[in-house]
């Protein structure tokens, strides 16, 4: 996992963003794991586990008779993950720093990764690596995010689309494969695996209570250093301190229905 370049940084603010993001997309990841066959008693490996949200979701699904290993290259976020899992009372989770982990190949029932392939220089190689840990007949499952193109709003809210364009510009300064999820079939094939089962869901909202405004604003905050130094965006015009409220007002006043980053999920057996 030395290949991972994480463009959103490793601040406490980013950890908070990850937890909000996870709360929003948890049902999508749950569907992926369920459809891939995750069940009580299984042994799971979560690659790029971050603050441990997918790890804990998998631990809930495998129950006390199963176990989950969360692997990440960032020792600081693993401290957060261990604290969160400990406070929540999990006893079937182990978090390991990837550079120090010594995992036996072909020993895992399911290997999962969320929002990891977009950061890889060679997504197929990472999928192949993930598959090397799965036992024969085991599964690999990936959940990725759209970091390119456009989103929707009807009636159209120009500010909402402008904010998305800033996010895409920030990702473009350092993200290797923003379209990794949209190329699952290609990447799985190049990894030597069977064509995956795939589905897509899109976070949708509107009105004053939608969490999408906070998700977008926090994402821009994490991308801020890159927007200031590595993009053509005039960062001074964004005004992060008022952005969330301005988006909420614009969308609510227009009585618009908005979408955010499309979610892609895929899995196959090895």
Secondary structure, 3 states (H helix, E strand, C coil): CCCCCCCCCCCHHHHHHHHHHHHHHHHHHHHHHHHCCCCCCCEEEEECCCCCHHHHHHHHHHCCCCEEEEEECCHHHHHHHHHHHHHCCCCCEEEEEHHHCCCCCCCEEEEEEECCHHHCCCHHHHHHHHHHCEEEEEEEEEEEECCCCCCCEECCCHHHHHHHHHHHHHHHCCCCCCCCHHHHHHHHHHCCCCCCEEEEEEEEECCCCCCHHHHHHHHHHHHHHHHHHHCCCCHHHCCHHHHHHHHHHHHHHCCCEEEEEEEEEEEEEC
